Amino acid sequence: KNKIKIHKLGTSYDGSSHQSTDNVLRIFSCSLLTYVKRIHIIAEALHLIHNININWTHIGGGPEEKKINVHFNNYSDNITANITGLIQPNNVKSFYVGKPADLFINVSSSEGIPVSIMEAMSASIPVLATNVGGNNEIVNKTNGKLLPTDINPDLLCSELINFFNLSRNEKNIMRRNSFNTFKKYHDSKINSELLSKELLSFFKNND
């Protein structure tokens, strides 16, 4: 184990999002639409919410897209939802930067430490994520919340309502903590410099 050293992945800072000011909860998810990502849980949870205006954007596409789209026609008037389809990775943050974005959701059954969460945090977005893989290395109660591995639509519905009901100040604290998590652990500029120094030191010492 003394031969192994971990260097974290990261993403760039391209600007921040901001809280919605029109009493709409704007939520985002980002992944390939495959079964392991369990995006159907988000789609089903929104059926259970009737007293909150929610706008959900899923960034990405994939084989589960038609199944998710079926839900959209049956939502109550308070829910709007759309799937972007497959896009270039460097366009993901264009959905956040300079725009209202309140919450990012990851309900996967398996993960590493998702770059999608790093990207959301770089734009100051709080995160709800299942406690799988390395999600607990980036998501905590200060910048969002870890969800049970066996998350279901009912529980996710409750978590969305709880988040919506937080005060504006509480949400702003989460937003600051989300950005600070990105800055401390997942800023690609800082992480690449650290890795560069490590490699230079290694080659110098083994020359």
Secondary structure as GFF3:
##gff-version 3
##sequence-region A 1 207
A	DSSP	beta_strand	24	30	.	.	.	ID=ss1
A	DSSP	three_ten_helix	35	37	.	.	.	ID=ss2
A	DSSP	alpha_helix	39	46	.	.	.	ID=ss3
A	DSSP	beta_strand	53	59	.	.	.	ID=ss4
A	DSSP	alpha_helix	65	72	.	.	.	ID=ss5
A	DSSP	beta_strand	79	83	.	.	.	ID=ss6
A	DSSP	three_ten_helix	89	95	.	.	.	ID=ss7
A	DSSP	beta_strand	103	106	.	.	.	ID=ss8
A	DSSP	alpha_helix	115	122	.	.	.	ID=ss9
A	DSSP	beta_strand	127	130	.	.	.	ID=ss10
A	DSSP	three_ten_helix	135	137	.	.	.	ID=ss11
A	DSSP	beta_strand	144	147	.	.	.	ID=ss12
A	DSSP	alpha_helix	153	164	.	.	.	ID=ss13
A	DSSP	alpha_helix	168	185	.	.	.	ID=ss14
A	DSSP	alpha_helix	188	205	.	.	.	ID=ss15
###
